[in-house]
């Protein structure tokens, strides 16, 4: 069990219930992970949901690359719930199982796709150095263009925030699993 117990519907204010339902709608009726924590602060939950949806549901970054980015962030932070929530999505959107497993095990993945390798390198560089070198930035701009580079780096920041919330509040993974070693 995590540090912040889930709110029951009977405990929610009208605003919390409305936001809960908005968060649950695209997630199979479930509010878990950071959203279950944020729901205790409705204004934060509402805006985090809107921001996350702008990136995850309405962004232009290809879903395969988006999910790869989330896995690299989740692994960097050791965010168990974040990994749990996105591993299946990465696989379903075409990230090879061998790449997913290499990231899980902190090994350098072997990429068949250049765009996957570049996303991995961008996210790793941002995580490891907190900056993006001129050379990596130039490669990113040439491959993706300004709009997608902005979206990618913004997504790295959003999912870093998610990882920090999950880790800070020890958000539980269903079944008590620990998918990351």
ZIFENQUI-V457003 format. One line per field, one symbol per residue. psi: psi as a letter, one per 30 degrees, with the letter a starting at -180 (. if undefined). burial: # if it has 24 or more other ideal C-beta (glycine too) atoms within 12 Angstrom, else .. Layout:
psi=???
burial=???
//
This chain:
psi=kafjkkkleffkleeeeeeeeeeeeghggkjabeeeefffieeeeeeeeeeeeeeeeglfkkeeeeeeeeeeeeeefhjeeeeeffeeeeefggkkeeeeeeeeghljljkfkeeeeeeeeeeeeeeefgljleeeeeeeeeefleeeeeeeeeeeeefeeeeeeeeeghkkkkgglifk.
burial=.....##........#..##.##.......##########.#..#..##.##..##..#.#.###############.#########.##..#.#...##..##....#.....#############....#...#...#..##...##.######.##########.#.###.....##.
//
